[in-house]
Amino acid sequence: MACTTASVSYRELLTPEELVQALLSGEVPQKRHAHFHVLLDEAPIQLLQGLVEQVGKQATYEQVAGNLLRIASDLTTFRDLRTWLSDGGPPLP
């Protein structure tokens, strides 16, 4: 669902592997910056929360949430993620 939301306006799709890798590493491939802008600024908060929780099973919630915050900061997204990320799991630094 998250990949579909991020790719709705683009010819090339964001793959689940690219999405997970970005959330685990905190780095988005240059060719997917636009996809992450859409995902972070337009996707329903519940979708993003579920994504962090799901990928957090491969690392920790704190690591994935921190990487998502880093991605949002690096891409200069509009939505303030800190508020809902701290509501969905342990407090963030």
N, C-alpha and C positions, 0 to 999 in steps of 0.2 A: 504494500500500500504506500509506504513512504517513497519508494523508488518511482512509482507511478505518479504520485503528487509532484515530485521534484522534476519529472520529465515531461509533464503535460504540454509544455510549450516548445519543446525542443525535438529536433530530428533524432539526435542520438540519445539513447536512454542511459540513465544512471543505473548501473547494475547493483544487485544486492551485495556483491563482493566489494565493489568500490565504496559503497555506503558503509559497510561494516569496517573495512580497512581504514577509512577516514576517521571513523569514530574511535577506533582502537589506537590510531597513531596521532590523531589531532591535525593531520595534514590532508588537504584536499588537492587532487590533481588539478593542474591549471585548467584543463579542458572541462572540468566539472564545477567550477566556481559558480556559474550561473544557476546550475541545478541546486546547489546548496543554498544560494540566496533565496530561491523560491521555497525550498523546504523550510528553512528557518524563519522566513518572514510570513509565509502564507499557510503552511500546514496547520491543522488543528493542534492545539496544545496537547490534547490527549494522545494524538498520534506520536508526537515527539517524546512525550513521557514514556509511552510504551516502547518506543524504539530504544531509549536510553536503558530502560529496565531489561529489555531483551538482550541487547548487546552487552550490558553489564554482567551478564552471566558468563561471558567469555573473559572478562577482566573483573573490575569492581565497578560499582555504581559511581563512586567518586572519580575513578579514572575516566570513565566514559563521559560523565557530566563535565568534568574539567576539560576534556578534549573538545566537547561540543561548545563550551564557552570560548575556548581558544579559537576554534573555527569561526564562530560568530564574530569575535573581535577582529580576527585577521581579515574577514570578508566585509567588515563594517556593516553588519545587518542592523535592521531597525528595531526589531523586537528585543526587549530586555528579558533574557533567558534566566538570569539569576533568581528571579522571584519564584517562578514555577519549578525550577530545578531543585531549589532548596525545599519546596513543599513536597516534592515527590520522593525524596530520599533523605539521607543523612545531610546535615548542614554542610555547606560548601565553604571553603576558605575565603 
